[in-house]
Amino acid sequence: MTAGVQLLNFPVGIGQQNRIGPGQVEDSGKELAARIRQIVEETGCEKVNIIAHSKGGLDSRAAIAHCGMAPYVATLTTINTPHRGCIFAEYLLGKVPQAARLKIAAAYNAAMKKMGDPNPDFLAAVTDLTESACLARNEGTPDVPGVVYESVMSYCKKAQHGKFPLNMTYPIVKHFDGLNDGLVSVESAKWGERFTLLEPQGKRGISHGDVVDLNRENIRGFDVREFYVKLAADLKRRGY
C-alpha cells in the first residue's frame, strides 16, 4: 500500500516516510513525527494539516497518538485509508496459493519501486493491515482531542477500473469487504468527524491509485489535481 503524506500549512511539505514494509505503521509514524518537527522548525508555523493516502493515514494517526505530534497537528484528512483493515488480507495470507500470493506481491513491489521505495515488502505490510491487526491497533491509537479527523474514500464499479494488480484484488475485496477501490473497502475507510465518498460518474470508477494519479489517467468527472486543491482550500476556508 502506498503511504503518501502531505503536510499542509501552505506551502506544501511531503512526509517522506517509507511506504511499505514490516512493522511500518509505528516505524513510519516515528519518521513522520520527525518530519513534522522539521517543518514546524523551518517554517515557524504552529501546526500542520496532514493529508494522507492509504497506509499514510495509519502512520499519521500513530504519529499523533504515540509520538507527541498532537500539539503540532490541526487536522488529519485520510484518503482511502484502511482504518479497520482488510478482511481480504487475512484471506490472502492464509488461503491464496503461494504462487498467486507471490505474483500479487511482486506486482505491488514493482509498482512501489517505481514510486521511489527502494525496498518494498508488500506481504509484510499486508500482515500489518489485516482486519485483526488494525482493530487491535485502533484500541491503542485513540483520536486525540484537539485534532480534527476526517476521511475521504473512492470506489470502483468494475475490476478493470483498477489497473493491474488492483484488477486482481478487486473481486476478492468485494467478496469479503464489499464496495472498494481495488484494495480498501468503503467501510474500512470511514473515520473521524466527517466522511466524504467520491462518487464516480458513468461507468468509470475511482481506484486506490487514481486518487493519487498513479496511472496519469484522465477520469471523467474526477480531476485529481482539482480534488486536492479544493481539499486544501476548504481547510484554509475553515480556519485551519
Secondary structure, 3 states (H helix, E strand, C coil): CCCCEEEECCCEEECCCCCCCCCHHHHHHHHHHHHHHHHHHHHCCCCEEEEEECHHHHHHHHHHHHCCCHHHEEEEEEECCCCCCEHHHHHHHHCCCHHHHHHHHHHHHHHHHHCCCCCCCHHHHHHHCEHHHHHHHHHCCCCCCCCEEEEEECCCCCHHHCCCCHHHHHHHHHHHHCCECCCCEHHHHCCCCEEEECCCCCCCCCCCCHHHCCCCCCECCECHHHHHHHHHHHHHHCCC
